[in-house]
Amino acid sequence: MPISPCFDPTTGASSPSSGGGPGPSPSPSSDITFETVDLTDGSWTLFDPMGFISGVTHSDGFNEVTWNIVSPGRADYTWATSTSGAHKAPRWYKPLEFDGAQIDCSETVEFMSLLESDLSVNEFDERLVSLVGCFPESLSLRDCDPIGGTFGRIIGGVPTYGALANYSIMASGSASAVRGLSSSMWGGSFSGGTVYNLLSSTNQRLTGSVRSAGETRVPSDLVYLIVGVGTTGYGTVPAGAKQRFKIGMRPLRYSLP
């Protein structure tokens, strides 16, 4: 993904200097857009320690995940357990790279995520997460230490969007919510908190909150983008059950003075 500079560390301008001496530079010429996640494009690695995922397809911007049976349900599959060795929910991951090089925890990154679930598909008490973190194949959520946006919905319930940080989820629900937008701060060998908003069909804020957190990281730990699925609570999943969702990601690396 390309770097989107936030200010010129030499001039202090809000975007890189266009030359001709110090002073403010022109405003960016275009909006920052999200990159749509396609889990079938060959760039993502699936880690599925329990063999829950039967398959995944992608069309019209949506990923569709088909599950094998999950019974009984356990906290291990919820993306909200801090028990060591119990983080067994399926996840896809890939290195977070800028200019072709994977970054480590010494860098400063803002991670923005836009989640949208196909609400016509609600076949179990489902969870979806869009995250940045470390050690994506760890069975300890503390080692992975991910932060980012979440979606959850029980069968027949209202959609909830929120934030995962500090090994737990904070979320809000609204029957009018169409998507959830989140922004997370990661860097300086530290994982920060996440602010989130539930958006209407016209992208107006319905409600939202912030999940404060902070964990010290080893500067050399490598950083990954992570897409995870799982259950909300201890619900079971019938064989052949599906999730259908769209994810937009936009990590921004800051050049600090």
GIWOWO-V524175 format. One record per residue. N is the residue number from 0. RES is the residue in one letter. SS is DSSP state (2 for helix, 1 for strand, 0 for the rest). PSI is psi in whole degrees, -180 to 180 (NA if undefined). OMEGA is omega in whole degrees, 0 to 359 (NA if undefined). Layout:
N:RES:SS:PSI:OMEGA / N:RES:SS:PSI:OMEGA
//
This chain:
0:M:0:142:180 / 1:P:0:153:175 / 2:I:0:138:173 / 3:S:0:94:184 / 4:P:0:147:181 / 5:C:0:-28:171 / 6:F:0:160:179 / 7:D:0:117:183 / 8:P:0:-16:180 / 9:T:0:-43:183 / 10:T:0:-19:185 / 11:G:0:6:181 / 12:A:0:160:184 / 13:S:0:-13:173 / 14:S:0:166:188 / 15:P:0:143:181 / 16:S:0:141:179 / 17:S:0:8:178 / 18:G:0:176:178 / 19:G:0:18:177 / 20:G:0:173:184 / 21:P:0:166:178 / 22:G:0:168:182 / 23:P:0:145:177 / 24:S:0:166:181 / 25:P:0:158:176 / 26:S:0:154:177 / 27:P:0:146:185 / 28:S:0:-10:181 / 29:S:0:159:178 / 30:D:0:155:172 / 31:I:0:127:183 / 32:T:0:162:177 / 33:F:0:148:174 / 34:E:1:121:182 / 35:T:1:131:182 / 36:V:0:127:173 / 37:D:0:104:185 / 38:L:0:-7:180 / 39:T:0:7:188 / 40:D:0:3:177 / 41:G:0:-8:181 / 42:S:0:-13:184 / 43:W:0:140:175 / 44:T:1:129:177 / 45:L:1:129:170 / 46:F:1:114:188 / 47:D:0:78:190 / 48:P:0:-22:181 / 49:M:0:0:179 / 50:G:0:38:184 / 51:F:0:-24:187 / 52:I:1:123:178 / 53:S:1:-35:180 / 54:G:1:168:178 / 55:V:1:139:176 / 56:T:1:168:180 / 57:H:1:131:176 / 58:S:1:144:178 / 59:D:0:34:178 / 60:G:0:-8:182 / 61:F:1:138:170 / 62:N:1:137:176 / 63:E:1:118:182 / 64:V:1:130:176 / 65:T:1:133:186 / 66:W:1:150:160 / 67:N:0:174:182 / 68:I:0:140:174 / 69:V:1:109:180 / 70:S:0:126:2 / 71:P:0:164:173 / 72:G:0:152:181 / 73:R:0:158:175 / 74:A:2:-23:181 / 75:D:2:-22:187 / 76:Y:2:13:190 / 77:T:0:-11:187 / 78:W:0:25:180 / 79:A:0:40:177 / 80:T:0:136:178 / 81:S:0:5:181 / 82:T:0:127:181 / 83:S:0:133:178 / 84:G:0:2:186 / 85:A:0:8:182 / 86:H:0:89:189 / 87:K:0:12:178 / 88:A:0:147:179 / 89:P:0:149:179 / 90:R:1:147:170 / 91:W:1:148:181 / 92:Y:1:159:171 / 93:K:1:159:181 / 94:P:1:142:171 / 95:L:0:111:187 / 96:E:1:147:169 / 97:F:1:132:183 / 98:D:0:35:175 / 99:G:0:6:181 / 100:A:1:133:179 / 101:Q:1:139:180 / 102:I:0:163:175 / 103:D:1:-177:187 / 104:C:0:-6:177 / 105:S:0:-18:181 / 106:E:0:162:177 / 107:T:1:120:187 / 108:V:1:138:166 / 109:E:1:128:182 / 110:F:1:116:179 / 111:M:1:140:184 / 112:S:1:139:178 / 113:L:1:114:183 / 114:L:1:141:175 / 115:E:1:123:178 / 116:S:1:143:173 / 117:D:0:104:187 / 118:L:0:-8:175 / 119:S:0:-11:179 / 120:V:0:109:184 / 121:N:0:78:191 / 122:E:0:-4:173 / 123:F:0:174:179 / 124:D:0:99:196 / 125:E:1:158:176 / 126:R:1:142:176 / 127:L:1:138:179 / 128:V:1:146:176 / 129:S:1:114:199 / 130:L:1:166:165 / 131:V:1:137:184 / 132:G:1:-173:181 / 133:C:0:167:173 / 134:F:0:65:188 / 135:P:0:-19:178 / 136:E:0:10:178 / 137:S:0:144:174 / 138:L:0:9:175 / 139:S:0:119:178 / 140:L:2:-26:177 / 141:R:2:-37:178 / 142:D:2:-42:179 / 143:C:2:-42:176 / 144:D:0:52:184 / 145:P:0:154:172 / 146:I:1:149:179 / 147:G:1:-158:186 / 148:G:1:156:181 / 149:T:1:154:168 / 150:F:1:142:175 / 151:G:1:149:178 / 152:R:1:128:171 / 153:I:0:162:182 / 154:I:0:123:178 / 155:G:0:1:183 / 156:G:0:175:177 / 157:V:0:151:177 / 158:P:0:142:175 / 159:T:1:138:174 / 160:Y:1:150:182 / 161:G:1:-147:187 / 162:A:1:143:170 / 163:L:1:126:176 / 164:A:1:149:178 / 165:N:0:40:173 / 166:Y:0:15:178 / 167:S:1:166:186 / 168:I:1:134:168 / 169:M:1:132:185 / 170:A:1:159:177 / 171:S:1:150:182 / 172:G:1:150:176 / 173:S:0:132:178 / 174:A:0:-19:181 / 175:S:0:-2:184 / 176:A:0:129:178 / 177:V:0:-32:179 / 178:R:1:166:178 / 179:G:1:133:180 / 180:L:1:133:180 / 181:S:1:154:177 / 182:S:1:128:184 / 183:S:1:144:177 / 184:M:1:129:181 / 185:W:1:130:174 / 186:G:1:175:184 / 187:G:0:34:181 / 188:S:0:40:185 / 189:F:1:136:174 / 190:S:1:125:184 / 191:G:1:-157:183 / 192:G:1:-177:183 / 193:T:1:132:172 / 194:V:1:143:181 / 195:Y:1:153:176 / 196:N:1:139:170 / 197:L:1:133:185 / 198:L:1:146:177 / 199:S:0:-177:179 / 200:S:0:-18:176 / 201:T:0:17:177 / 202:N:0:32:174 / 203:Q:0:142:182 / 204:R:1:131:176 / 205:L:1:-45:178 / 206:T:1:177:180 / 207:G:1:179:180 / 208:S:1:-166:180 / 209:V:1:138:175 / 210:R:1:105:180 / 211:S:0:144:182 / 212:A:0:174:176 / 213:G:0:120:179 / 214:E:1:132:177 / 215:T:1:133:180 / 216:R:0:155:172 / 217:V:0:128:185 / 218:P:0:-33:184 / 219:S:0:-5:178 / 220:D:0:132:181 / 221:L:1:151:186 / 222:V:0:142:183 / 223:Y:1:154:165 / 224:L:1:139:186 / 225:I:1:133:170 / 226:V:1:122:183 / 227:G:1:149:173 / 228:V:1:161:181 / 229:G:1:-158:182 / 230:T:1:158:171 / 231:T:0:117:185 / 232:G:0:-151:186 / 233:Y:0:27:184 / 234:G:0:152:175 / 235:T:0:167:179 / 236:V:1:122:178 / 237:P:0:152:177 / 238:A:0:133:179 / 239:G:0:-2:179 / 240:A:0:149:185 / 241:K:1:153:165 / 242:Q:1:139:179 / 243:R:1:124:189 / 244:F:1:159:175 / 245:K:1:138:179 / 246:I:1:130:169 / 247:G:1:134:179 / 248:M:1:146:172 / 249:R:1:97:171 / 250:P:1:138:178 / 251:L:1:124:176 / 252:R:1:131:182 / 253:Y:0:135:173 / 254:S:0:103:184 / 255:L:0:148:181 / 256:P:0:NA:NA
//
